[in-house]
């Protein structure tokens, strides 16, 4: 199981790169000044057995986060192990924002009827559409542009539009036999009309044509509509992760 988790964690780091990455043993400290997303600004422990000098290492991480003006945040996956979690419990750290990592073998995906869609080449146009449909602040444009530009595997930028109005967007990162889906969003005014399903199937069809064999994504555990959609498409849960912060964060 841990080998499977490591595979997806590594793919996630490549697909959604932080601006600065530091290592403290097997703890990966990811920080991004231009974007506040927790997955880009968190400590990610990757070995349950790496439990030496926990308090000292937390202190070092805290100083790095202070320098970036970010709250110290740990992202706790099955790779973090029980010893670290018990230490954080004893220090009164809060637990929040649980997410699921889900996967779908593309051989099982019903993609024959999916529309063929060419990803956007205009990053600026995609970012404008993504910010609009997700309801995100326009101040995130430079940071999102930096993140997308830093993605090393092939990234397909998908936008479903009606005229000049964006309806749904997502990023599909083709990394070997994996296709990771990120930033999936549908404009609030047109939700529950099938746009999310259509754009996901188009992206998966694109990725399968390029040799991907398995799709994967991350979804917040309390986002019932999104989880219902992903499960209806055939995605199954692989593992979960959550975030933790100290009492004074």
N, C-alpha and C positions, 0 to 999 in steps of 0.2 A: 504494500500500500504506500509506504513512504517513497518508494522509487517512482510511483505514478505521480504522487504529489510534487516531487522534485521536478519532474518533467514539465508539469504545468506551471509551476512557479518560475522556472527558468524561461519558459516561453512567454510568460507574462512580463518578465523584466525586459525581454528583447522587444516585445510588441509595444510596450508603453514605457519608454525609457525616461528615467529621471535625469535631471541636468547634472547632478553630482552624486557619485556613488562611493561610499567608503566601506571598508571591511574591518570588523573587529572580531577576529576569529571567524566563525561562520555566521556572524550577524551581518547582514547587508543593510547599511544605513543609506537610505535614498532621500535626497532633498532636491527641491525644485523651487527656486525663488519666484518663477513666473507663473506658477499655477498652484492653487491650494489643495488639490485633490489628495486625500489621505494615502492612496496607494503610491503617490509620488513623493510623499513626505512621511516616511515611516521607517521604523527599524524592523527588519524581517529576519528572525532567527531561522536557520536552515538545518540545524542538527540538534535533536533532542538530548544528545550527550554532551553538548557544549555548554556546560553549566558552571565553569570556573569564574570566580570573581564577579558575580552578577552585579552586585551593588556598584562596584567601581566602574564597570562597563556602562551601566545605565547613566552614571554621572558623566562619563565622556560623551555619550550620545546626547545627553541633555545640553551640554555646552555647544555641540554642533547645531542643535535645533534652535537654541537661543540666538546663535549667530545669524540664522536665517529668518528669525522672527516667527518661527513655527512652534506650535505646542508639541512637546515630546509625545510621540505616538508609536506604539508597538502594534504591528500586524501579526496576529497570532493564528498560525495554521497548524496542522498536525505535526509539522516539522519543529515546532517550538518546544514541545515536550511538556510533561506535567510539572517538572521541578521549577521551571521558570514561571509557569502559571501560579504555582503555590506561593512563590516569592512575591509576585505582583499582588496576589490576594492578601498576603500578610501586610503589605504596604498600603492597602486600601485603594488600589487602582480600580477605576471604573471599566466596565465592559460595555461596548456598544457596536452598533452597525454590523450585525452578522450578515455574511454573504455566502452564497452557494457557488461552487464551481461545477459546471455541468458540461456534458459532452454528448456528441451525436456521431456515430459512425456514418460517414457520408454514403456508404453502400445502402444504408437503411433509409436515407432521406428521399422523400418524394419530390424530385427536382425536375422531372420531365416536363411538367407544365409551367415551370418557373419561367418568367420572362427573362430574355437575354438583355443584360444591361451592361454598358461600358462604364467603368468607374470614371469619375471626374479627374481631369488632369490639373484643373485650376484649384490649387489649395485654398486660395483666398475665397473663392466662391463657395467651396465646401464648408469652410469654417463659418462663413456668414450664415449658411443654411443650418449648420449644426447648432450654433448659438441660438438661432431663432426658435427652432423646434424644441430645444431642450429648455428654453426659457432662461438661459445662462446670461450673466452680465457681459456686456461687450468688452469690458476691461480684461477679460480672459483671452481675447483674440491673440495678442502677442505670445502668451505662454502656450496656448494650444498650437499655434503655428510652429513654435520651436519644438514641441513634442513630436508633432507629425513629421517635421523635417528630419528628426533624429531617428526615426524608425528604420532599422537596418533591413529587416526582411521586406518583401514586396507588400505594399499596403494599397488596397483598393478603397477608394473614397466613394461611397455610394450615397446618392441623394435621389429621393422620389419627389418629383415636382409636378405641380399643376400650373402650367404657364410659367410665371416667374416666382410662384409661391412654393417654398419647400414644404413637403408634407411629412417626410421621414428621412432620417439619415443614419448611417452607421459606417464604421471602419472595419474592414476585413483584412487581417494580417495573415498572409500566406507564408508559413514558416516550415519548409520541408513537407511532411505529411500532415501538418496541423493547420487549421484555419481558425484563427481567433477572432471573435466578434467583439468590438468595443464601441462605446459611445452610441449605443442603440437608443434612438429617441423618435417619438412621433409627436407632432404638434398637438397641443391640448385640444384645439378646436376640431380636430378630425380623428380623434382616437376612437377605437372600437369599430373601425370601418375596414380593417384588413390591411392597412398600409404597412404596418410593422411586419406582418407575415410575408407580404409580397417582397419587401426589400431584403429581408433575411434570406428567403429562398433564392432570390437573384444573386446575392453575394455568395451563397454556398455553391450555387451552380458555377459561378465564375471560379471559385477556389477549386472545385473538383476538377474542372477542365485543366487546371494548372498542376494537378497531381496531389492535391490534398486528399487525405483519406478520413480525417476526423475533424469535426468542428467542436469548438469549445467556447464557453463564455462565462462571465461572472454576473450574478444577479443578487440584489439585496433580498434578504430573507423575508422582509415585510412588504415586498412589492408583489402582491398577489396577482394582479393582472399580467405582469410580465412573466411570472413563473408559470401561470396557466398557459400562456402563449408558447413558451419554450417547451413545456411538457407536451403540448399538443403537437409540436413539431417533431417530437421524439427525443428531446434532450433528457438525460438522466443525471442525477446528482452524483458527483465523484467525492467531494469533500467540502467542508465548510471552513471559513476563517472569520475572525472578528478583530476589532480594534480595542486597544486599552490605553488609558491615559492616567497619570498620577493624580492624586486628589487636588493638587494645586494648579493643574493645567488650565 
